[in-house]
Amino acid sequence: MNVDKDLQKQARKSMRGTDPSIAKYMQVLEHEVCHLEELNAQLNQKIEVLQQQRAG
């Protein structure tokens, strides 16, 4: 999942002035999204390898 970086920055700025717990929650969510994107990339690579093995 590719999140629009400008949209992400804008959301972060608008949340900053509100509640510190929301800012912390947003930080945790961003970390989790990054982790999931890494896992997704790894799985996509594995799928590609398996498809090549199947085709070969």
All heavy atoms as a GROMACS GRO file, in nm:
protein
  451
    1MET      N    1   0.085  -0.119   0.000
    1MET     CA    2   0.000   0.000   0.000
    1MET      C    3   0.089   0.124   0.000
    1MET      O    4   0.171   0.142   0.088
    1MET     CB    5  -0.085  -0.002   0.127
    1MET     CG    6  -0.166   0.121   0.150
    1MET     SD    7  -0.268   0.097   0.294
    1MET     CE    8  -0.238   0.249   0.378
    2ASN      N    9   0.072   0.204  -0.102
    2ASN     CA   10   0.151   0.326  -0.110
    2ASN      C   11   0.065   0.444  -0.069
    2ASN      O   12  -0.032   0.478  -0.136
    2ASN     CB   13   0.205   0.347  -0.251
    2ASN     CG   14   0.312   0.247  -0.283
    2ASN    OD1   15   0.384   0.204  -0.194
    2ASN    ND2   16   0.324   0.209  -0.408
    3VAL      N   17   0.101   0.503   0.043
    3VAL     CA   18   0.026   0.616   0.096
    3VAL      C   19   0.087   0.744   0.041
    3VAL      O   20   0.210   0.758   0.036
    3VAL     CB   21   0.030   0.617   0.250
    3VAL    CG1   22  -0.045   0.736   0.306
    3VAL    CG2   23  -0.028   0.488   0.305
    4ASP      N   24   0.003   0.837  -0.002
    4ASP     CA   25   0.049   0.966  -0.051
    4ASP      C   26   0.124   1.038   0.061
    4ASP      O   27   0.067   1.068   0.165
    4ASP     CB   28  -0.072   1.047  -0.098
    4ASP     CG   29  -0.034   1.180  -0.161
    4ASP    OD1   30   0.085   1.218  -0.154
    4ASP    OD2   31  -0.123   1.245  -0.217
    5LYS      N   32   0.252   1.065   0.037
    5LYS     CA   33   0.337   1.124   0.142
    5LYS      C   34   0.288   1.264   0.182
    5LYS      O   35   0.292   1.299   0.299
    5LYS     CB   36   0.483   1.132   0.094
    5LYS     CG   37   0.544   0.997   0.068
    5LYS     CD   38   0.558   0.915   0.193
    5LYS     CE   39   0.612   0.778   0.162
    5LYS     NZ   40   0.605   0.686   0.272
    6ASP      N   41   0.243   1.345   0.085
    6ASP     CA   42   0.194   1.479   0.117
    6ASP      C   43   0.068   1.471   0.203
    6ASP      O   44   0.052   1.546   0.298
    6ASP     CB   45   0.164   1.559  -0.010
    6ASP     CG   46   0.292   1.596  -0.084
    6ASP    OD1   47   0.396   1.611  -0.017
    6ASP    OD2   48   0.286   1.608  -0.208
    7LEU      N   49  -0.017   1.378   0.170
    7LEU     CA   50  -0.140   1.358   0.247
    7LEU      C   51  -0.107   1.315   0.389
    7LEU      O   52  -0.166   1.361   0.486
    7LEU     CB   53  -0.228   1.254   0.178
    7LEU     CG   54  -0.367   1.231   0.235
    7LEU    CD1   55  -0.451   1.358   0.224
    7LEU    CD2   56  -0.435   1.116   0.163
    8GLN      N   57  -0.007   1.228   0.400
    8GLN     CA   58   0.038   1.180   0.531
    8GLN      C   59   0.092   1.296   0.616
    8GLN      O   60   0.058   1.309   0.733
    8GLN     CB   61   0.148   1.078   0.509
    8GLN     CG   62   0.160   0.972   0.614
    8GLN     CD   63   0.263   0.868   0.575
    8GLN    OE1   64   0.357   0.895   0.501
    8GLN    NE2   65   0.246   0.748   0.625
    9LYS      N   66   0.175   1.382   0.554
    9LYS     CA   67   0.229   1.498   0.625
    9LYS      C   68   0.118   1.591   0.671
    9LYS      O   69   0.118   1.641   0.783
    9LYS     CB   70   0.325   1.576   0.535
    9LYS     CG   71   0.460   1.516   0.522
    9LYS     CD   72   0.548   1.604   0.434
    9LYS     CE   73   0.674   1.533   0.392
    9LYS     NZ   74   0.750   1.611   0.294
   10GLN      N   75   0.023   1.614   0.583
   10GLN     CA   76  -0.090   1.704   0.613
   10GLN      C   77  -0.171   1.648   0.731
   10GLN      O   78  -0.207   1.722   0.822
   10GLN     CB   79  -0.178   1.717   0.489
   10GLN     CG   80  -0.284   1.823   0.498
   10GLN     CD   81  -0.366   1.830   0.370
   10GLN    OE1   82  -0.342   1.758   0.274
   10GLN    NE2   83  -0.464   1.918   0.370
   11ALA      N   84  -0.196   1.519   0.730
   11ALA     CA   85  -0.272   1.456   0.838
   11ALA      C   86  -0.196   1.468   0.969
   11ALA      O   87  -0.255   1.498   1.074
   11ALA     CB   88  -0.298   1.310   0.805
   12ARG      N   89  -0.064   1.447   0.963
   12ARG     CA   90   0.018   1.457   1.083
   12ARG      C   91   0.014   1.597   1.141
   12ARG      O   92   0.001   1.615   1.261
   12ARG     CB   93   0.162   1.416   1.052
   12ARG     CG   94   0.207   1.301   1.137
   12ARG     CD   95   0.351   1.265   1.112
   12ARG     NE   96   0.359   1.170   1.003
   12ARG     CZ   97   0.438   1.180   0.897
   12ARG    NH1   98   0.520   1.281   0.885
   12ARG    NH2   99   0.437   1.091   0.803
   13LYS      N  100   0.026   1.697   1.054
   13LYS     CA  101   0.024   1.836   1.101
   13LYS      C  102  -0.109   1.870   1.165
   13LYS      O  103  -0.114   1.935   1.269
   13LYS     CB  104   0.049   1.932   0.984
   13LYS     CG  105   0.193   1.947   0.948
   13LYS     CD  106   0.209   2.048   0.836
   13LYS     CE  107   0.353   2.054   0.788
   13LYS     NZ  108   0.368   2.141   0.671
   14SER      N  109  -0.219   1.827   1.104
   14SER     CA  110  -0.350   1.860   1.159
   14SER      C  111  -0.377   1.789   1.290
   14SER      O  112  -0.451   1.838   1.375
   14SER     CB  113  -0.460   1.831   1.057
   14SER     OG  114  -0.469   1.693   1.034
   15MET      N  115  -0.315   1.672   1.310
   15MET     CA  116  -0.336   1.597   1.433
   15MET      C  117  -0.247   1.648   1.547
   15MET      O  118  -0.278   1.630   1.663
   15MET     CB  119  -0.306   1.448   1.411
   15MET     CG  120  -0.400   1.382   1.315
   15MET     SD  121  -0.572   1.409   1.358
   15MET     CE  122  -0.614   1.252   1.421
   16ARG      N  123  -0.136   1.711   1.512
   16ARG     CA  124  -0.039   1.755   1.612
   16ARG      C  125  -0.100   1.845   1.718
   16ARG      O  126  -0.070   1.832   1.835
   16ARG     CB  127   0.076   1.828   1.542
   16ARG     CG  128   0.205   1.757   1.562
   16ARG     CD  129   0.318   1.830   1.494
   16ARG     NE  130   0.385   1.737   1.405
   16ARG     CZ  131   0.442   1.769   1.291
   16ARG    NH1  132   0.443   1.892   1.249
   16ARG    NH2  133   0.500   1.677   1.219
   17GLY      N  134  -0.184   1.936   1.675
   17GLY     CA  135  -0.239   2.034   1.768
   17GLY      C  136  -0.351   1.981   1.854
   17GLY      O  137  -0.400   2.051   1.942
   18THR      N  138  -0.396   1.860   1.830
   18THR     CA  139  -0.511   1.809   1.904
   18THR      C  140  -0.468   1.741   2.034
   18THR      O  141  -0.431   1.806   2.130
   18THR     CB  142  -0.594   1.713   1.816
   18THR    OG1  143  -0.510   1.610   1.767
   18THR    CG2  144  -0.657   1.786   1.700
   19ASP      N  145  -0.471   1.614   2.037
   19ASP     CA  146  -0.449   1.537   2.159
   19ASP      C  147  -0.319   1.457   2.147
   19ASP      O  148  -0.300   1.389   2.047
   19ASP     CB  149  -0.569   1.443   2.178
   19ASP     CG  150  -0.568   1.371   2.311
   19ASP    OD1  151  -0.463   1.372   2.378
   19ASP    OD2  152  -0.670   1.314   2.347
   20PRO      N  153  -0.232   1.466   2.247
   20PRO     CA  154  -0.105   1.390   2.238
   20PRO      C  155  -0.124   1.240   2.220
   20PRO      O  156  -0.045   1.176   2.154
   20PRO     CB  157  -0.037   1.417   2.372
   20PRO     CG  158  -0.104   1.535   2.430
   20PRO     CD  159  -0.240   1.543   2.369
   21SER      N  160  -0.232   1.186   2.274
   21SER     CA  161  -0.255   1.042   2.259
   21SER      C  162  -0.287   1.008   2.113
   21SER      O  163  -0.251   0.900   2.065
   21SER     CB  164  -0.367   0.994   2.350
   21SER     OG  165  -0.489   1.056   2.316
   22ILE      N  166  -0.350   1.101   2.042
   22ILE     CA  167  -0.379   1.078   1.900
   22ILE      C  168  -0.248   1.078   1.821
   22ILE      O  169  -0.228   0.995   1.734
   22ILE     CB  170  -0.476   1.186   1.845
   22ILE    CG1  171  -0.614   1.167   1.908
   22ILE    CG2  172  -0.486   1.176   1.693
   22ILE    CD1  173  -0.714   1.274   1.871
   23ALA      N  174  -0.159   1.172   1.855
   23ALA     CA  175  -0.030   1.178   1.787
   23ALA      C  176   0.048   1.048   1.809
   23ALA      O  177   0.108   0.993   1.716
   23ALA     CB  178   0.050   1.297   1.836
   24LYS      N  179   0.045   0.998   1.930
   24LYS     CA  180   0.114   0.872   1.962
   24LYS      C  181   0.050   0.757   1.884
   24LYS      O  182   0.120   0.673   1.827
   24LYS     CB  183   0.105   0.847   2.114
   24LYS     CG  184   0.167   0.717   2.158
   24LYS     CD  185   0.317   0.719   2.147
   24LYS     CE  186   0.376   0.589   2.197
   24LYS     NZ  187   0.512   0.569   2.150
   25TYR      N  188  -0.082   0.755   1.878
   25TYR     CA  189  -0.155   0.652   1.805
   25TYR      C  190  -0.118   0.656   1.657
   25TYR      O  191  -0.093   0.553   1.595
   25TYR     CB  192  -0.305   0.672   1.825
   25TYR     CG  193  -0.391   0.572   1.756
   25TYR    CD1  194  -0.395   0.439   1.797
   25TYR    CD2  195  -0.472   0.608   1.648
   25TYR    CE1  196  -0.475   0.346   1.734
   25TYR    CE2  197  -0.552   0.517   1.584
   25TYR     CZ  198  -0.553   0.386   1.628
   25TYR     OH  199  -0.632   0.294   1.564
   26MET      N  200  -0.110   0.777   1.600
   26MET     CA  201  -0.073   0.793   1.459
   26MET      C  202   0.068   0.740   1.435
   26MET      O  203   0.095   0.676   1.335
   26MET     CB  204  -0.080   0.940   1.418
   26MET     CG  205  -0.220   0.997   1.410
   26MET     SD  206  -0.315   0.932   1.273
   26MET     CE  207  -0.238   1.018   1.138
   27GLN      N  208   0.157   0.766   1.529
   27GLN     CA  209   0.296   0.720   1.518
   27GLN      C  210   0.301   0.566   1.516
   27GLN      O  211   0.372   0.507   1.435
   27GLN     CB  212   0.374   0.774   1.637
   27GLN     CG  213   0.520   0.795   1.613
   27GLN     CD  214   0.586   0.864   1.730
   27GLN    OE1  215   0.532   0.870   1.840
   27GLN    NE2  216   0.705   0.916   1.708
   28VAL      N  217   0.224   0.506   1.605
   28VAL     CA  218   0.220   0.359   1.611
   28VAL      C  219   0.162   0.303   1.482
   28VAL      O  220   0.214   0.206   1.427
   28VAL     CB  221   0.137   0.312   1.733
   28VAL    CG1  222   0.111   0.163   1.728
   28VAL    CG2  223   0.208   0.349   1.863
   29LEU      N  224   0.057   0.366   1.431
   29LEU     CA  225  -0.004   0.320   1.306
   29LEU      C  226   0.095   0.330   1.190
   29LEU      O  227   0.104   0.238   1.108
   29LEU     CB  228  -0.128   0.403   1.272
   29LEU     CG  229  -0.256   0.367   1.345
   29LEU    CD1  230  -0.367   0.462   1.302
   29LEU    CD2  231  -0.298   0.224   1.320
   30GLU      N  232   0.167   0.441   1.182
   30GLU     CA  233   0.265   0.458   1.075
   30GLU      C  234   0.372   0.351   1.081
   30GLU      O  235   0.413   0.296   0.979
   30GLU     CB  236   0.330   0.596   1.083
   30GLU     CG  237   0.239   0.706   1.035
   30GLU     CD  238   0.301   0.844   1.052
   30GLU    OE1  239   0.425   0.854   1.065
   30GLU    OE2  240   0.225   0.941   1.052
   31HIS      N  241   0.417   0.321   1.202
   31HIS     CA  242   0.518   0.216   1.220
   31HIS      C  243   0.463   0.082   1.172
   31HIS      O  244   0.531   0.006   1.103
   31HIS     CB  245   0.560   0.208   1.367
   31HIS     CG  246   0.657   0.100   1.395
   31HIS    ND1  247   0.790   0.107   1.360
   31HIS    CD2  248   0.639  -0.022   1.453
   31HIS    CE1  249   0.850  -0.006   1.394
   31HIS    NE2  250   0.762  -0.085   1.452
   32GLU      N  251   0.340   0.053   1.208
   32GLU     CA  252   0.278  -0.073   1.170
   32GLU      C  253   0.260  -0.082   1.018
   32GLU      O  254   0.284  -0.187   0.957
   32GLU     CB  255   0.142  -0.090   1.241
   32GLU     CG  256   0.081  -0.227   1.229
   32GLU     CD  257   0.167  -0.339   1.287
   32GLU    OE1  258   0.243  -0.315   1.382
   32GLU    OE2  259   0.157  -0.452   1.236
   33VAL      N  260   0.220   0.029   0.956
   33VAL     CA  261   0.204   0.032   0.811
   33VAL      C  262   0.337   0.003   0.742
   33VAL      O  263   0.343  -0.075   0.647
   33VAL     CB  264   0.144   0.167   0.764
   33VAL    CG1  265   0.158   0.184   0.613
   33VAL    CG2  266  -0.002   0.178   0.804
   34CYS      N  267   0.445   0.064   0.792
   34CYS     CA  268   0.579   0.040   0.735
   34CYS      C  269   0.615  -0.108   0.746
   34CYS      O  270   0.666  -0.168   0.651
   34CYS     CB  271   0.684   0.125   0.805
   34CYS     SG  272   0.677   0.297   0.760
   35HIS      N  273   0.588  -0.165   0.862
   35HIS     CA  274   0.618  -0.307   0.885
   35HIS      C  275   0.539  -0.394   0.788
   35HIS      O  276   0.593  -0.487   0.727
   35HIS     CB  277   0.585  -0.343   1.030
   35HIS     CG  278   0.608  -0.486   1.064
   35HIS    ND1  279   0.734  -0.543   1.068
   35HIS    CD2  280   0.520  -0.586   1.093
   35HIS    CE1  281   0.722  -0.671   1.099
   35HIS    NE2  282   0.594  -0.699   1.114
   36LEU      N  283   0.412  -0.364   0.771
   36LEU     CA  284   0.327  -0.442   0.681
   36LEU      C  285   0.371  -0.426   0.535
   36LEU      O  286   0.367  -0.523   0.458
   36LEU     CB  287   0.180  -0.402   0.696
   36LEU     CG  288   0.116  -0.443   0.828
   36LEU    CD1  289  -0.023  -0.382   0.841
   36LEU    CD2  290   0.108  -0.594   0.843
   37GLU      N  291   0.416  -0.307   0.498
   37GLU     CA  292   0.464  -0.285   0.362
   37GLU      C  293   0.590  -0.368   0.336
   37GLU      O  294   0.607  -0.424   0.227
   37GLU     CB  295   0.492  -0.136   0.337
   37GLU     CG  296   0.365  -0.057   0.318
   37GLU     CD  297   0.390   0.093   0.302
   37GLU    OE1  298   0.498   0.142   0.340
   37GLU    OE2  299   0.300   0.160   0.250
   38GLU      N  300   0.678  -0.378   0.437
   38GLU     CA  301   0.798  -0.461   0.423
   38GLU      C  302   0.760  -0.608   0.406
   38GLU      O  303   0.815  -0.678   0.320
   38GLU     CB  304   0.888  -0.446   0.545
   38GLU     CG  305   0.960  -0.314   0.553
   38GLU     CD  306   1.037  -0.295   0.683
   38GLU    OE1  307   1.051  -0.391   0.761
   38GLU    OE2  308   1.082  -0.182   0.707
   39LEU      N  309   0.668  -0.655   0.488
   39LEU     CA  310   0.624  -0.794   0.477
   39LEU      C  311   0.561  -0.820   0.341
   39LEU      O  312   0.585  -0.924   0.278
   39LEU     CB  313   0.522  -0.827   0.588
   39LEU     CG  314   0.576  -0.844   0.728
   39LEU    CD1  315   0.460  -0.865   0.826
   39LEU    CD2  316   0.673  -0.959   0.736
   40ASN      N  317   0.482  -0.726   0.294
   40ASN     CA  318   0.416  -0.739   0.164
   40ASN      C  319   0.520  -0.750   0.053
   40ASN      O  320   0.506  -0.834  -0.037
   40ASN     CB  321   0.324  -0.619   0.141
   40ASN     CG  322   0.236  -0.638   0.021
   40ASN    OD1  323   0.185  -0.746  -0.003
   40ASN    ND2  324   0.219  -0.532  -0.056
   41ALA      N  325   0.623  -0.669   0.059
   41ALA     CA  326   0.729  -0.674  -0.043
   41ALA      C  327   0.798  -0.809  -0.041
   41ALA      O  328   0.826  -0.867  -0.148
   41ALA     CB  329   0.828  -0.561  -0.019
   42GLN      N  330   0.825  -0.861   0.079
   42GLN     CA  331   0.890  -0.992   0.091
   42GLN      C  332   0.802  -1.102   0.032
   42GLN      O  333   0.849  -1.189  -0.041
   42GLN     CB  334   0.921  -1.024   0.237
   42GLN     CG  335   1.033  -0.940   0.296
   42GLN     CD  336   1.048  -0.963   0.446
   42GLN    OE1  337   0.981  -1.047   0.505
   42GLN    NE2  338   1.137  -0.887   0.507
   43LEU      N  339   0.674  -1.096   0.064
   43LEU     CA  340   0.582  -1.198   0.013
   43LEU      C  341   0.568  -1.190  -0.138
   43LEU      O  342   0.563  -1.293  -0.206
   43LEU     CB  343   0.444  -1.184   0.080
   43LEU     CG  344   0.439  -1.224   0.227
   43LEU    CD1  345   0.304  -1.186   0.287
   43LEU    CD2  346   0.464  -1.372   0.244
   44ASN      N  347   0.566  -1.068  -0.191
   44ASN     CA  348   0.558  -1.052  -0.336
   44ASN      C  349   0.680  -1.111  -0.404
   44ASN      O  350   0.669  -1.174  -0.510
   44ASN     CB  351   0.541  -0.904  -0.374
   44ASN     CG  352   0.399  -0.856  -0.350
   44ASN    OD1  353   0.305  -0.935  -0.350
   44ASN    ND2  354   0.385  -0.727  -0.328
   45GLN      N  355   0.798  -1.095  -0.343
   45GLN     CA  356   0.920  -1.154  -0.399
   45GLN      C  357   0.911  -1.306  -0.397
   45GLN      O  358   0.948  -1.372  -0.494
   45GLN     CB  359   1.042  -1.109  -0.319
   45GLN     CG  360   1.088  -0.970  -0.353
   45GLN     CD  361   1.211  -0.929  -0.273
   45GLN    OE1  362   1.230  -0.975  -0.161
   45GLN    NE2  363   1.291  -0.840  -0.329
   46LYS      N  364   0.862  -1.362  -0.287
   46LYS     CA  365   0.849  -1.507  -0.276
   46LYS      C  366   0.751  -1.560  -0.381
   46LYS      O  367   0.775  -1.664  -0.443
   46LYS     CB  368   0.804  -1.548  -0.136
   46LYS     CG  369   0.913  -1.532  -0.032
   46LYS     CD  370   0.865  -1.573   0.106
   46LYS     CE  371   0.975  -1.551   0.209
   46LYS     NZ  372   0.932  -1.586   0.344
   47ILE      N  373   0.641  -1.488  -0.400
   47ILE     CA  374   0.541  -1.528  -0.499
   47ILE      C  375   0.604  -1.528  -0.638
   47ILE      O  376   0.582  -1.620  -0.717
   47ILE     CB  377   0.418  -1.435  -0.493
   47ILE    CG1  378   0.338  -1.464  -0.367
   47ILE    CG2  379   0.331  -1.451  -0.618
   47ILE    CD1  380   0.227  -1.364  -0.340
   48GLU      N  381   0.683  -1.424  -0.667
   48GLU     CA  382   0.749  -1.414  -0.797
   48GLU      C  383   0.842  -1.534  -0.820
   48GLU      O  384   0.841  -1.593  -0.928
   48GLU     CB  385   0.830  -1.284  -0.804
   48GLU     CG  386   0.812  -1.209  -0.933
   48GLU     CD  387   0.884  -1.076  -0.928
   48GLU    OE1  388   0.831  -0.982  -0.866
   48GLU    OE2  389   0.994  -1.068  -0.987
   49VAL      N  390   0.920  -1.568  -0.718
   49VAL     CA  391   1.012  -1.682  -0.729
   49VAL      C  392   0.933  -1.810  -0.754
   49VAL      O  393   0.969  -1.891  -0.843
   49VAL     CB  394   1.099  -1.695  -0.602
   49VAL    CG1  395   1.173  -1.827  -0.597
   49VAL    CG2  396   1.196  -1.578  -0.593
   50LEU      N  397   0.827  -1.830  -0.679
   50LEU     CA  398   0.747  -1.951  -0.695
   50LEU      C  399   0.683  -1.959  -0.835
   50LEU      O  400   0.678  -2.065  -0.896
   50LEU     CB  401   0.638  -1.958  -0.588
   50LEU     CG  402   0.687  -1.987  -0.446
   50LEU    CD1  403   0.573  -1.969  -0.346
   50LEU    CD2  404   0.746  -2.125  -0.435
   51GLN      N  405   0.638  -1.843  -0.884
   51GLN     CA  406   0.578  -1.842  -1.018
   51GLN      C  407   0.682  -1.874  -1.125
   51GLN      O  408   0.652  -1.943  -1.221
   51GLN     CB  409   0.513  -1.705  -1.046
   51GLN     CG  410   0.383  -1.686  -0.971
   51GLN     CD  411   0.326  -1.546  -0.988
   51GLN    OE1  412   0.396  -1.450  -1.018
   51GLN    NE2  413   0.195  -1.534  -0.967
   52GLN      N  414   0.804  -1.824  -1.106
   52GLN     CA  415   0.912  -1.853  -1.202
   52GLN      C  416   0.948  -2.001  -1.198
   52GLN      O  417   0.971  -2.062  -1.301
   52GLN     CB  418   1.034  -1.767  -1.171
   52GLN     CG  419   1.016  -1.622  -1.210
   52GLN     CD  420   1.132  -1.534  -1.162
   52GLN    OE1  421   1.224  -1.582  -1.096
   52GLN    NE2  422   1.125  -1.405  -1.193
   53GLN      N  423   0.951  -2.057  -1.077
   53GLN     CA  424   0.982  -2.200  -1.064
   53GLN      C  425   0.875  -2.285  -1.132
   53GLN      O  426   0.904  -2.384  -1.198
   53GLN     CB  427   0.992  -2.239  -0.917
   53GLN     CG  428   1.118  -2.188  -0.849
   53GLN     CD  429   1.119  -2.218  -0.699
   53GLN    OE1  430   1.020  -2.264  -0.643
   53GLN    NE2  431   1.232  -2.190  -0.635
   54ARG      N  432   0.751  -2.241  -1.115
   54ARG     CA  433   0.639  -2.313  -1.174
   54ARG      C  434   0.643  -2.305  -1.328
   54ARG      O  435   0.613  -2.403  -1.397
   54ARG     CB  436   0.508  -2.254  -1.124
   54ARG     CG  437   0.408  -2.355  -1.078
   54ARG     CD  438   0.291  -2.287  -1.012
   54ARG     NE  439   0.171  -2.326  -1.083
   54ARG     CZ  440   0.058  -2.259  -1.082
   54ARG    NH1  441   0.050  -2.149  -1.011
   54ARG    NH2  442  -0.045  -2.301  -1.145
   55ALA      N  443   0.677  -2.189  -1.378
   55ALA     CA  444   0.680  -2.167  -1.522
   55ALA      C  445   0.802  -2.236  -1.585
   55ALA      O  446   0.796  -2.278  -1.701
   55ALA     CB  447   0.685  -2.018  -1.554
   56GLY      N  448   0.910  -2.246  -1.508
   56GLY     CA  449   1.035  -2.302  -1.562
   56GLY      C  450   1.031  -2.451  -1.559
   56GLY      O  451   1.068  -2.531  -1.631
   0.00000   0.00000   0.00000
